[in-house]
Amino acid sequence: MTGKYKIPFADVSFRMILLLLSAVVFVMIFSYTTSPIYHEFSDTPDSPIFQLVGKCWVEGAVPYRDFWDMKGPFVFLVNAVGYAVTGSRMGVFLLQIVNLFLTLLGVFRLLRVKFSEPAAFGLTLLSLAGLSYVYDGGNLTEEYLLPLLAWSFYGLLRWIERLEALGDARHPWAYALLYGAALGLGLMSRLTNALSVCAAVAVVAVVLLWRREFRNFGANVVAFFAGFALTTLPFFAYFHHHGILSDMWDATFVFPLEYTKNPMKAEYSTPLHYFVLSYLNSMLLMAVAVWLVMRRKEVSTRAVLWFCAAAAPFAWFCLGNGFAHYGMTVYPLFAIAMTEIRAFRWMRLLVAAMLLVGFGSKALFAHRMYHWENEELNNIRAYLRESPAIDPKSFVAYNCTANVYFDMGVRPAVRLFAIQDRGIDFIPMWRDFLRKTFRESHVKWILLSYEDGKQPGIQDVLDEEYTLVYEDSVRHLKTFRAK
């Protein structure tokens, strides 16, 4: 036999298998809130909330009426589909794999605009190193926007390439449909999830108007709002049908806006290395945009497009709470930056080194999570064995993780069912909402996790309507029974 064996990257099925296997391995390792290799419940607060709402939705409950969280309904729907498929978190795990596979396919296609197939595939795998740092245990709102974001930026890159090569500013309306869908699902999950695409779309709109492409502009506007309507109107119709559209609106828009005005910076300080690795893709693309201006000695449409796409979410990262998983929303910007610095190998190596440092730290953390035991749940388990028996049909845990319900196999009897006090200091209307909800629930049993010297937000409700029946001052847990 002569010649060397070549990896068949040109074979579409081979590429699909490699990308799918990459998605399986990544989600298996880094989604420690859903992956079957992790046997203990994680300490990540959001994922168990989403899972519980999704599970109960399948069982006949209605989000916002029976279970309330300060997120849009899209993430609950994803978890509901997952639980409908398998009856457990395995269904969510499988959906995450499909979701990441579609994302990787979009990133790969984006990189193929400038790179060979082997190079594009290698960079796609490298991008996962950066994603691992911001994945935060998986099953978060940002994750499920990634396919639309990746394919949207593929469309944006193709448009700017055509504009510069041929001077043709016309924009394909099909991509505008994607942008509108991204904005719609962004609003139906977290307000800021589609900031990068929205900023880029604004640049495209200005260019079309400046070039007097009014007909193409009109077609894109129609397509954009069609995509937006397709991803939002079904939710509005569903919750209107159940008479709780205002509750959905409050959870999706009103409360998050208040939360955005009063970020938890004092509570969640952000070390510099954490900030850089979490939001590296935004900073990298902003730097590339500035470099394009300096290199060409002019402010090109390309430079403005990429700078706006990176700067809009970065501004939010600076003003917001600084959580790592916010950085997922700019994951596709890595591929854009790589296409712009294709000729500068040393730049790509520097970026790769930074991403691999973050990957290493998260791989070590995943190893720790594999052997980890949930101390909070262990304390609650021990406490419940010692305390008087409760009625699981009328029970809620206060300021505890939502994992307690999965661990106990019970369904909470109050729609505000987990870490309830977290919004008191940051959302002025939260305390009244909390008190009103608990007064109207008439729940019989409350398990309270407390801090010394700090009263819970429902202290007056407890004083007036409940009796303390058991307390463990070491574990900081109390059990209350309705009078």
VOGU-3710 file (C-alpha; in Angstrom, 3 decimals, decimal comma):
1> mtgkykipfa> 0,000/0,000/0,000  1,387/3,429/-0,906  0,495/6,896/0,199  -0,859/8,136/3,498  -4,347/7,578/4,776  -6,304/10,818/4,805  -9,084/11,586/7,229  -12,177/11,931/5,006  -13,271/15,426/6,095  -14,931/15,878/2,723
11> dvsfrmilll> -17,354/13,081/3,617  -20,423/14,822/4,997  -21,551/11,831/7,064  -18,072/11,518/8,597  -18,140/15,192/9,636  -21,603/14,809/11,104  -20,521/11,797/13,165  -17,447/13,598/14,502  -19,450/16,675/15,460  -22,156/14,546/17,083
21> lsavvfvmif> -19,562/12,584/19,084  -17,972/15,862/20,160  -21,367/17,091/21,377  -22,016/13,835/23,258  -18,654/13,884/25,030  -18,889/17,584/25,885  -22,395/17,420/27,371  -21,569/14,163/29,150  -18,624/15,789/30,934  -19,679/19,378/31,473
31> syttspiyhe> -23,443/19,208/32,011  -23,172/17,974/35,568  -26,795/18,968/36,259  -28,206/16,491/33,693  -25,455/14,087/32,637  -25,971/10,451/33,732  -22,352/10,116/34,910  -23,041/12,471/37,833  -25,047/10,684/40,486  -25,378/13,471/43,053
41> fsdtpdspif> -27,515/16,574/42,601  -25,345/19,582/41,740  -25,326/22,856/43,634  -26,202/24,884/40,526  -29,413/26,748/41,397  -31,065/27,345/38,021  -31,072/23,985/36,266  -33,105/22,100/38,922  -35,668/24,916/38,881  -36,036/24,610/35,112
51> qlvgkcwveg> -36,249/20,829/35,369  -38,887/20,934/38,087  -41,087/23,385/36,192  -40,689/21,362/32,990  -41,451/18,076/34,753  -44,549/19,483/36,432  -45,678/21,081/33,166  -45,743/17,617/31,617  -47,730/16,389/34,622  -50,451/19,004/34,097
61> avpyrdfwdm> -49,202/22,079/35,946  -49,001/25,446/34,202  -45,869/27,636/34,528  -46,386/30,969/36,334  -49,733/29,803/37,704  -48,455/26,783/39,631  -44,692/27,364/39,482  -43,003/30,716/39,059  -39,439/31,692/38,233  -37,940/34,866/36,852
71> kgpfvflvna> -37,315/33,463/33,377  -39,182/33,274/30,111  -41,107/30,088/29,235  -38,784/28,761/26,516  -36,367/27,059/28,907  -39,297/25,470/30,756  -40,624/24,162/27,434  -37,273/22,565/26,581  -37,189/20,812/29,958  -40,835/19,769/29,579
81> vgyavtgsrm> -40,056/18,139/26,221  -37,076/16,384/27,783  -39,135/14,983/30,646  -41,936/14,039/28,262  -39,489/11,958/26,214  -37,888/9,938/29,015  -39,612/10,920/32,266  -36,276/11,971/33,745  -33,416/14,412/33,286  -31,993/12,018/30,667
91> gvfllqivnl> -34,439/13,549/28,205  -33,005/17,013/28,849  -29,508/15,575/28,441  -30,426/14,183/25,014  -31,913/17,498/23,915  -28,724/19,255/24,992  -26,714/16,954/22,735  -28,925/17,725/19,748  -28,787/21,429/20,593  -24,983/21,452/20,787
101> fltllgvfrl> -24,653/19,389/17,627  -26,671/21,967/15,670  -24,543/24,711/17,222  -21,263/23,021/16,293  -22,537/22,504/12,770  -23,206/26,244/12,520  -19,782/27,124/13,952  -18,102/24,697/11,550  -19,917/26,168/8,547  -18,998/29,646/9,733
111> lrvkfsepaa> -15,307/28,715/9,948  -15,429/27,008/6,548  -15,991/30,393/4,929  -12,261/31,076/5,412  -10,605/27,806/6,519  -10,004/24,359/5,051  -12,198/21,557/6,372  -9,553/20,062/8,709  -8,642/23,506/10,074  -12,292/24,449/10,519
121> fgltllslag> -12,962/21,212/12,360  -9,965/21,730/14,639  -11,060/25,260/15,473  -14,597/24,031/16,121  -13,210/21,611/18,699  -11,068/24,399/20,159  -14,177/26,539/20,532  -15,542/23,900/22,895  -12,657/24,660/25,259  -14,006/28,177/25,588
131> lsyvydggnl> -17,585/26,972/25,882  -16,642/24,672/28,762  -15,680/27,671/30,891  -19,085/29,339/30,547  -21,292/26,236/30,449  -21,855/26,367/34,237  -23,266/22,881/34,605  -25,540/23,056/31,572  -29,283/23,409/31,006  -29,297/27,200/31,228
141> teeyllplla> -31,276/29,703/29,190  -28,307/30,835/27,087  -27,511/27,310/25,936  -30,690/26,807/23,934  -30,168/29,997/21,912  -26,787/28,826/20,628  -27,941/27,146/17,379  -29,847/30,244/16,261  -26,973/32,512/17,278  -24,373/30,420/15,456
151> wsfygllrwi> -26,354/30,212/12,242  -27,285/33,898/12,474  -23,620/34,859/12,527  -22,980/32,534/9,632  -25,534/34,575/7,708  -23,957/37,843/8,818  -20,489/36,704/7,742  -21,751/35,626/4,315  -23,485/38,990/3,907  -20,434/41,087/4,783
161> erlealgdar> -18,218/38,937/2,535  -20,578/39,511/-0,398  -20,831/43,211/0,364  -17,059/43,698/0,317  -16,383/41,393/-2,631  -19,181/42,500/-4,962  -20,482/45,733/-3,453  -23,897/44,085/-3,173  -25,603/45,259/0,026  -28,743/43,196/-0,422
171> hpwayallyg> -29,352/40,894/2,507  -31,060/37,466/2,149  -34,409/37,589/3,894  -34,043/33,979/5,089  -31,305/35,054/7,477  -33,523/37,856/8,751  -36,044/35,154/9,655  -33,327/33,543/11,789  -32,462/36,853/13,462  -36,096/37,435/14,362
181> aalglglmsr> -36,405/33,922/15,757  -33,252/34,480/17,818  -34,660/37,691/19,254  -38,009/36,013/19,947  -36,530/33,058/21,812  -34,105/35,419/23,520  -37,015/37,402/24,900  -38,781/34,167/25,813  -35,792/33,075/27,900  -33,707/36,022/29,115
191> ltnalsvcaa> -33,952/39,593/27,870  -30,261/39,969/27,039  -29,562/36,634/25,332  -29,801/37,982/21,772  -27,975/41,301/22,256  -25,125/40,428/19,887  -27,448/39,545/17,000  -29,681/42,563/17,619  -26,705/44,935/17,501  -25,462/43,359/14,260
201> vavvavvllw> -28,943/43,504/12,720  -29,099/47,229/13,492  -25,894/47,713/11,463  -27,341/45,720/8,553  -30,502/47,841/8,641  -28,506/51,083/8,558  -26,442/49,837/5,597  -29,534/48,834/3,632  -31,135/52,213/4,204  -27,902/54,062/3,438
211> rrefrnfgan> -27,550/52,148/0,162  -31,219/52,852/-0,620  -32,070/49,171/-0,803  -35,594/49,939/0,368  -37,260/46,934/-1,224  -34,725/44,518/0,257  -34,987/46,322/3,571  -38,760/45,857/3,558  -38,488/42,146/2,754  -36,011/41,709/5,615
221> vvaffagfal> -38,230/43,592/8,052  -41,164/41,327/7,185  -39,009/38,200/7,542  -37,515/39,427/10,821  -40,888/40,034/12,428  -42,205/36,772/11,000  -39,398/34,921/12,799  -40,101/36,903/15,940  -43,815/36,121/15,766  -43,256/32,408/15,132
231> ttlpffayfh> -41,221/32,098/18,332  -43,275/34,322/20,619  -46,958/34,231/19,651  -47,466/30,543/20,586  -46,308/31,337/24,134  -48,511/34,412/24,382  -51,501/32,461/23,057  -50,953/29,588/25,500  -50,682/31,738/28,602  -53,528/33,984/27,473
241> hhgilsdmwd> -55,672/30,864/27,120  -54,870/29,958/30,732  -55,574/33,494/31,945  -52,047/34,146/33,213  -50,524/36,227/30,444  -49,791/39,039/32,916  -47,943/36,584/35,201  -45,835/35,421/32,284  -45,172/39,034/31,339  -44,055/39,889/34,879
251> atfvfpleyt> -41,694/36,904/35,068  -40,282/37,406/31,590  -39,989/41,213/31,420  -40,997/43,230/34,495  -39,042/41,469/37,226  -35,945/40,863/35,055  -35,847/44,567/34,196  -35,862/45,438/37,890  -33,198/42,804/38,467  -31,078/44,350/35,697
261> knpmkaeyst> -31,316/47,789/37,324  -29,998/46,437/40,630  -27,315/43,847/39,843  -25,797/41,745/42,615  -22,269/43,100/42,252  -21,722/43,343/45,987  -22,709/39,710/46,467  -20,950/38,247/43,454  -17,537/39,819/43,015  -15,767/38,882/39,773
271> plhyfvlsyl> -11,998/38,185/39,730  -10,195/39,551/36,682  -9,184/36,157/35,258  -12,761/34,910/35,645  -14,113/37,972/33,841  -11,600/37,681/30,999  -12,117/33,958/30,380  -15,907/34,259/30,631  -16,225/37,120/28,158  -13,101/36,533/26,086
281> nsmllmavav> -14,995/36,175/22,801  -16,511/39,655/23,125  -13,203/41,258/24,022  -11,414/39,365/21,266  -13,837/40,456/18,536  -13,823/44,081/19,756  -10,019/44,032/19,561  -10,197/42,507/16,068  -12,617/45,243/14,953  -10,258/47,955/16,210
291> wlvmrrkevs> -7,362/46,198/14,509  -9,310/46,166/11,226  -9,737/49,931/11,448  -6,037/50,460/12,150  -4,973/48,064/9,418  -7,202/49,519/6,699  -6,928/53,068/7,988  -10,682/53,448/7,613  -13,835/52,589/9,515  -15,244/49,804/7,350
301> travlwfcaa> -18,716/48,278/7,548  -17,066/45,003/8,594  -15,326/46,639/11,538  -18,505/48,399/12,674  -20,555/45,216/12,307  -18,228/43,115/14,451  -17,569/45,833/17,001  -21,276/46,405/17,610  -21,984/42,665/17,794  -19,288/42,299/20,465
311> aapfawfclg> -19,663/45,595/22,350  -23,414/45,413/23,009  -23,274/42,179/25,068  -19,952/43,212/26,610  -21,554/46,367/27,989  -24,189/44,164/29,614  -21,508/41,872/31,039  -19,844/44,883/32,658  -23,081/46,284/34,062  -24,717/42,988/34,996
321> ngfahygmtv> -24,030/40,376/37,639  -20,932/38,900/36,078  -22,089/35,290/35,890  -19,908/33,140/33,634  -22,815/31,597/31,733  -23,749/34,989/30,276  -20,654/34,472/28,119  -22,400/31,649/26,275  -24,347/34,216/24,270  -21,143/35,356/22,529
331> yplfaiamte> -19,761/31,873/21,902  -20,174/32,172/18,074  -18,061/35,335/18,065  -14,999/33,124/18,525  -15,454/31,770/15,011  -15,897/35,270/13,581  -12,688/36,434/15,249  -10,769/33,399/13,942  -11,828/34,128/10,358  -10,538/37,687/10,710
341> irafrwmrll> -7,114/36,699/12,091  -6,700/33,692/9,800  -3,378/34,941/8,474  -1,897/35,488/11,936  -1,037/32,115/13,374  0,555/33,531/16,539  -2,698/35,320/17,423  -4,662/32,114/17,069  -2,133/30,258/19,216  -2,395/32,916/21,923
351> vaamllvgfg> -6,181/32,651/21,953  -5,940/28,858/21,997  -3,626/28,976/25,024  -6,082/31,160/26,949  -9,018/28,922/26,090  -7,128/25,789/27,103  -6,301/27,317/30,481  -10,010/27,834/31,103  -10,756/24,344/29,791  -8,228/22,835/32,167
361> skalfahrmy> -9,773/24,528/35,185  -13,267/23,381/34,203  -12,100/19,829/33,496  -10,666/19,701/37,018  -13,923/21,089/38,367  -15,898/18,428/36,478  -13,674/15,779/38,060  -14,424/17,267/41,454  -18,159/17,253/40,708  -17,960/13,577/39,767
371> hweneelnni> -16,853/12,778/43,337  -18,843/15,545/44,968  -21,571/15,237/47,574  -24,183/17,926/48,033  -23,661/19,167/51,583  -26,874/21,196/51,587  -28,942/18,177/50,588  -27,109/15,922/53,032  -27,992/18,326/55,843  -31,649/18,424/54,772
381> raylrespai> -31,763/14,628/54,498  -30,381/14,201/58,005  -32,668/16,913/59,360  -35,807/15,363/57,868  -34,935/11,991/59,383  -34,825/13,588/62,826  -37,718/16,063/62,560  -41,463/15,343/62,741  -43,012/13,862/59,604  -44,464/16,344/57,137
391> dpksfvaync> -47,341/16,094/54,694  -45,631/15,921/51,279  -48,861/17,000/49,576  -48,698/20,442/51,220  -45,016/21,242/51,576  -42,522/23,849/50,412  -38,827/24,418/51,108  -37,849/28,047/51,722  -34,416/29,341/50,672  -33,389/25,819/49,702
401> tanvyfdmgv> -32,265/24,394/46,380  -34,985/23,015/44,126  -33,103/19,711/44,192  -34,780/19,000/47,535  -38,040/18,201/45,726  -36,368/15,703/43,390  -34,564/14,164/46,341  -37,776/13,826/48,373  -39,945/12,905/45,397  -42,482/15,617/46,215
411> rpavrlfaiq> -44,100/18,501/44,366  -43,950/21,954/45,992  -47,271/23,413/47,082  -46,268/27,063/46,512  -45,400/28,544/43,131  -42,396/30,409/44,598  -40,638/27,218/45,607  -36,843/27,757/45,747  -34,218/30,231/47,067  -37,021/32,706/47,582
421> drgidfipmw> -35,135/35,504/49,326  -32,540/36,022/46,591  -34,519/38,833/44,949  -35,441/40,873/48,036  -32,420/43,177/47,996  -32,485/43,739/44,243  -36,140/43,899/43,215  -38,208/46,421/45,228  -41,537/44,686/44,529  -40,264/41,199/45,345
431> rdflrktfre> -40,936/41,163/49,104  -44,602/42,074/48,684  -44,981/39,511/45,907  -43,376/36,882/48,134  -45,601/37,602/51,124  -48,761/37,696/49,028  -47,912/34,391/47,369  -47,322/32,585/50,661  -50,407/34,041/52,352  -52,596/32,865/49,491
441> shvkwillsy> -51,005/29,413/49,237  -52,225/28,098/52,631  -49,379/25,586/52,543  -49,314/23,419/55,692  -45,583/22,725/56,063  -42,589/24,994/55,450  -38,966/23,879/55,693  -36,870/27,008/56,247  -33,125/27,369/55,677  -31,914/30,471/57,483
451> edgkqpgiqd> -28,862/32,572/58,313  -28,139/33,809/61,823  -29,229/37,412/62,294  -31,205/37,555/59,052  -34,974/37,278/58,893  -36,667/35,576/55,940  -38,817/37,686/53,657  -41,969/35,989/54,958  -41,189/36,398/58,673  -44,464/38,213/59,341
461> vldeeytlvy> -46,377/35,415/57,591  -44,608/32,826/59,731  -45,302/34,774/62,920  -48,996/35,191/62,185  -49,966/31,956/60,485  -47,438/29,244/61,443  -46,043/27,452/64,477  -42,397/26,420/64,824  -42,356/22,661/65,460  -38,678/21,786/65,074
471> edsvrhlktf> -35,309/23,535/64,732  -31,701/22,492/64,219  -29,487/25,465/65,003  -26,374/23,645/63,759  -27,790/22,922/60,324  -29,733/26,217/60,303  -33,031/24,550/59,444  -36,539/25,016/60,876  -39,867/23,339/60,262  -43,119/25,325/60,484
481> rak> -46,685/23,996/60,525  -49,781/26,019/59,692  -51,838/27,004/62,751
//
